[in-house]
Every structure is written in C-alpha cells, then in structure tokens.
Amino acid sequence: MTSSGGPDRASGGPATNAPAIPELGAGIQLTDVGRAFGPTVAVQGVTLTVPMHGHLAIIGPSGCGKSTLLNLISGLDDPDEGSIEVLGATSPADRLRRCAWMPQRDLLLPWRDVLGNAALALENQGMRRKAARTQVAGLVERFGLGSFERKLPHQLSGGMRQRVSFLRTLVAGKEVLLLDEPFGALDSITRADLQQWLRSALATEPRTTVLVTHDVEEALLLGSQVIVMSARPGRIAAHYDTDFPAGASRRELLRLPEFTELRDELLARLEEAS
C-alpha cells in the first residue's frame, strides 16, 4: 500500500441500458473541486482520480463534505470551482446518467416483493414489468435471495433488504455506483457479513465505485483507494492505495499485520482531521 499526506505530497453486468463507456482507465476525475453553500465552504481544492472499475472509499469527520462529493460526482449538484468528469461526461445531466446511488436506507417499496423492488430500475427505463421481473429473477440466487423472490420487505431481515437494494442499484445498468453509508443502519454482525458479500459482488460485477463510510475497516475492506477528509472545509488530508490479497476473506484480511497497521494509521489521521 502507498500513502500520501494530502495535496502537499505526491499521491502514491447484468444491466442492459448502460451509457457508452470510454476506454478502460477513464473513470472519475475531480480537479480542484470546491463547493460552498452561502458562507459555508463544504469542500475545497479536492483533486482525485478513480480508474475504471476502481473502488474509492471516503472517510472523515461528520460535516466534512463526504456526501457533498457524492452529490457533485452524481450530477445532482455542480461545483463552484474546478471540474468533474464521470466516464468522460462533464455536464450534470450526463454525469447523472452514468451514476446509480445506493443510500443508507434501503427505500424498498413495502407493497412490492423482492422481484418487484429489484426490477423497479428497469421499469423506470421503460421495460415492461413482466420482462423486468424475468430479467431480475435470473440474478436473485447470486445475490443470496433465492426462494425469497415473493417476500415483501417486512418479511426480510435488514441484511436481505440491503441486498435487494444493491441488486436494484446494479441492474440500473450504470457503470458508476455511489454508496452512501450503505450498511450504517445495520448491526455489527450483519454489517460484517454484508461487507464480505459486497466485496465478492463487486469482484463478480465490476463497477467504478465510490463509498462513503464512517467505518475505517469497511473502507479498507471495500476500497482500493482510501481518502481521509479534513474537517470543513473538506480537503483531502491523506490518500492511501491499498494492496491486500484479492481472494482473502474478511476474517483473513483483519488478521493481516499490514491491515492492522493501516487501520491504526487511518484512525490516527481521523483524529487529526477532526
């Protein structure tokens, strides 16, 4: 793994309707991005690159602009300063067409079963309901939802609801996944299980991914890059490239001395950034 101390040091599917993707290597690029809301500067001078199918994890103190960065990348907002490219797209509308967002809450529709909720993204793209359900039905087993296709959200555990939410996000056909504290509301045991599951799912269905989390271990488990944001105005205080064994389980990774060492360094960085 390599580390840099921020701007003053060198930085070390199943879907069918995805937009055209440029050559491999062109993922997400932020250059000197800044955004203010009235007198409050949320983020300032943020420059980062996520290569195609790379996984960026963002950690930092509350209010440091993590969610603001997701809004900017997705095209739901536009920077006051600097530039943003997502698969070569620069306009908010074009960035939005390339991004799918998975929030902390699963936001499943209570009257729709697992297939109906997972198929919603395809229906929103104009696919007929029956065809959308048929397409999604071929994926539920892979996502650990076999035999639960007809269950309603209230009949599922929290972890299974999040799997449905992720499946719905993935079948939208977008190359870029924005994950905003996706497991933040879950208990520690379920969260650990889903971290391992999501790591495997992203290996099977590669996507360019940006994850916001308050959990340092989660950032290291799911990110090929980890950045630490400073307190507001949010800047990149530190940047790490991770290089852990791809096939290792969550438990095996947690036991690695280099994992423990980097986790402790990130925790120290967070204390400095707060």
C-alpha positions in Angstrom: 0.0 0.0 0.0 1.1 3.6 -0.5 0.2 6.8 1.2 0.3 10.5 0.7 -0.3 13.2 3.2 -2.7 15.2 1.1 -2.3 18.0 -1.5 1.2 18.9 -0.5 2.7 15.4 -1.1 2.7 13.0 -4.0 -0.1 10.5 -4.1 1.1 7.3 -4.2 -23.3 -6.8 -15.5 -26.3 -7.7 -15.5 -27.8 -4.5 -16.8 -28.6 -3.7 -20.4 -29.0 0.1 -20.7 -25.7 1.5 -19.5 -24.3 4.6 -21.3 -21.4 4.2 -23.7 -18.2 3.6 -21.8 -14.9 5.2 -22.9 -11.7 3.3 -23.0 -10.6 1.4 -19.9 -8.8 3.7 -17.5 -11.1 6.7 -17.7 -13.3 6.6 -14.6 -13.9 9.6 -12.3 -11.8 12.7 -12.3 -12.2 15.6 -9.9 -9.8 18.6 -10.4 -9.5 21.3 -7.8 -13.2 21.0 -6.9 -14.8 23.4 -4.5 -18.4 23.9 -3.3 -19.9 26.4 -0.9 -23.4 26.9 0.4 -23.8 30.5 1.2 -20.9 31.4 3.6 -20.2 27.8 4.4 -17.5 26.2 2.3 -18.3 22.4 2.2 -15.3 21.2 0.1 -12.3 22.9 -1.3 -9.4 22.0 -3.6 -10.4 18.4 -4.0 -8.4 16.6 -6.7 -8.7 12.8 -7.1 -8.9 10.1 -9.7 -10.8 6.8 -9.7 -9.8 4.5 -12.6 -12.4 2.4 -14.4 -13.6 -0.3 -12.0 -11.6 1.2 -9.2 -13.1 1.4 -5.7 -12.7 4.7 -3.7 -13.6 4.8 0.0 -14.1 8.2 1.6 -13.8 8.7 5.4 -13.7 11.8 7.5 -15.4 13.6 10.4 -19.1 14.5 10.3 -19.8 17.5 8.1 -16.6 17.3 6.2 -18.3 17.2 2.8 -18.4 13.4 2.0 -22.0 13.4 0.9 -21.4 16.7 -0.9 -18.8 14.9 -3.0 -21.3 12.2 -3.9 -23.8 14.8 -5.0 -21.2 16.5 -7.1 -20.0 13.3 -8.8 -23.6 12.1 -9.5 -24.6 15.4 -11.2 -27.2 16.2 -8.6 -25.0 19.3 -7.8 -22.3 21.2 -9.7 -19.1 22.6 -8.2 -18.5 26.3 -7.8 -14.8 25.7 -8.7 -12.9 23.1 -10.6 -14.1 20.4 -12.9 -15.6 16.8 -12.7 -15.6 14.1 -15.3 -17.5 10.8 -15.0 -16.7 8.4 -17.8 -15.8 11.5 -19.9 -19.0 13.3 -19.1 -18.8 16.8 -17.6 -22.4 18.2 -17.5 -24.6 17.4 -14.5 -27.2 15.6 -16.7 -24.6 13.4 -18.4 -22.9 12.6 -15.1 -26.3 11.6 -13.6 -27.0 9.2 -16.5 -23.8 7.3 -15.6 -24.3 7.0 -11.9 -26.5 4.8 -9.6 -26.9 5.8 -6.0 -27.4 3.4 -3.0 -28.3 5.3 0.2 -28.1 4.2 3.8 -31.7 3.3 4.0 -32.9 0.6 1.6 -36.0 2.6 0.5 -37.8 -0.5 -0.7 -41.5 -0.1 -1.6 -43.5 -2.0 1.0 -46.1 -3.2 -1.4 -43.6 -4.8 -3.8 -42.0 -8.1 -3.3 -38.3 -8.8 -3.8 -38.5 -9.2 -7.6 -40.7 -6.1 -7.9 -38.4 -3.9 -5.9 -35.3 -5.1 -7.7 -36.9 -4.7 -11.1 -38.0 -1.1 -10.4 -34.9 0.4 -12.0 -35.6 -1.5 -15.3 -39.2 -0.5 -15.3 -38.2 3.2 -14.8 -36.1 2.8 -18.0 -39.2 1.7 -19.9 -39.1 -2.1 -19.7 -42.4 -3.9 -19.2 -42.9 -5.2 -15.7 -43.1 -8.9 -16.6 -39.8 -8.6 -18.7 -38.1 -6.7 -15.9 -39.1 -9.3 -13.3 -37.9 -12.1 -15.6 -34.5 -10.4 -16.0 -34.1 -9.8 -12.3 -35.2 -13.4 -11.5 -32.0 -14.7 -13.0 -29.9 -12.8 -10.5 -31.6 -13.3 -7.2 -29.8 -16.6 -6.4 -26.4 -14.9 -7.0 -27.3 -12.2 -4.5 -28.3 -14.6 -1.8 -32.0 -14.1 -2.3 -33.0 -17.5 -3.7 -36.5 -18.6 -2.5 -37.3 -15.1 -1.2 -38.5 -13.7 -4.6 -42.1 -13.3 -3.5 -41.4 -12.0 0.0 -42.4 -8.4 1.0 -39.8 -6.1 2.6 -41.3 -6.5 6.1 -40.6 -10.3 5.8 -36.9 -9.8 5.2 -34.0 -9.2 7.6 -32.1 -5.9 7.4 -29.2 -7.6 5.6 -31.5 -9.1 3.0 -33.2 -5.8 2.4 -29.8 -4.2 1.7 -29.1 -7.0 -0.8 -32.3 -6.2 -2.6 -31.4 -2.5 -2.6 -27.9 -3.3 -4.1 -29.4 -5.6 -6.7 -31.8 -2.8 -7.7 -28.9 -0.4 -7.9 -26.8 -2.7 -10.0 -29.5 -3.7 -12.6 -30.0 0.0 -13.3 -27.1 -0.5 -15.7 -24.9 2.4 -14.6 -21.2 2.0 -14.7 -20.7 4.1 -11.6 -22.0 3.1 -8.1 -22.2 5.7 -5.4 -22.7 4.0 -2.0 -23.6 6.4 0.9 -23.2 4.6 4.2 -25.0 1.5 2.8 -24.6 -0.6 5.9 -24.7 2.2 8.5 -28.0 1.2 10.0 -27.2 -2.5 10.4 -26.0 -4.4 13.5 -22.3 -5.3 13.6 -22.8 -9.0 12.7 -25.0 -8.3 9.7 -22.7 -5.4 8.6 -19.6 -7.7 8.7 -21.5 -10.3 6.6 -22.5 -7.8 4.0 -19.1 -6.3 3.8 -17.7 -9.7 2.8 -20.7 -10.2 0.4 -20.3 -6.8 -1.2 -16.6 -7.3 -1.7 -17.4 -10.6 -3.6 -20.3 -9.0 -5.5 -18.1 -6.2 -6.8 -15.5 -8.7 -7.9 -18.1 -10.6 -9.9 -19.9 -7.5 -11.3 -17.1 -4.9 -11.6 -18.2 -1.2 -11.3 -16.4 2.1 -10.7 -17.4 2.6 -7.1 -17.3 5.5 -4.6 -18.2 4.5 -1.0 -18.8 7.0 1.9 -18.4 5.4 5.3 -17.5 6.2 8.9 -16.1 2.7 9.4 -12.3 2.5 8.8 -12.3 -1.3 8.5 -15.1 -1.1 5.9 -13.2 1.5 4.0 -10.1 -0.8 3.9 -12.2 -3.9 3.0 -14.0 -2.3 0.1 -11.7 0.4 -1.2 -8.7 0.0 -3.5 -8.1 3.7 -2.5 -9.0 5.4 0.7 -9.0 9.1 1.3 -9.3 10.9 4.6 -11.2 14.2 4.5 -10.3 17.1 6.8 -12.9 18.9 8.9 -14.9 21.6 7.0 -13.9 22.9 4.6 -13.4 19.3 3.4 -10.0 18.8 1.8 -8.1 15.5 1.2 -5.9 15.2 4.3 -4.5 11.8 3.3 -4.7 9.3 0.4 -3.8 5.6 0.6 -3.7 3.0 -2.1 -4.4 -0.5 -0.7 -2.9 -3.7 -2.0 -4.5 -6.6 0.0 -4.9 -10.1 -1.4 -8.0 -10.1 -3.6 -9.2 -13.6 -2.7 -8.8 -13.2 1.0 -11.8 -13.4 3.3 -12.8 -10.6 5.6 -11.5 -12.5 8.6 -8.2 -13.2 6.9 -7.7 -9.6 6.0 -8.5 -8.4 9.5 -5.6 -10.6 10.7 -3.0 -9.2 8.3 -0.4 -7.1 10.1 -0.4 -4.6 7.2 -4.2 -4.3 7.5 -4.0 -3.6 11.2 -1.1 -1.1 10.7 -3.0 0.8 8.1 -6.2 0.7 10.1 -4.4 2.3 13.1 -2.8 4.9 10.9 -6.2 5.8 9.4 -7.7 6.1 12.9 -4.9 8.5 13.8 -5.4 10.5 10.7 -9.1 10.8 11.5 -8.3 12.1 15.0 -6.0 14.7 13.4 -8.7 15.7 10.8 -11.5 16.2 13.4 
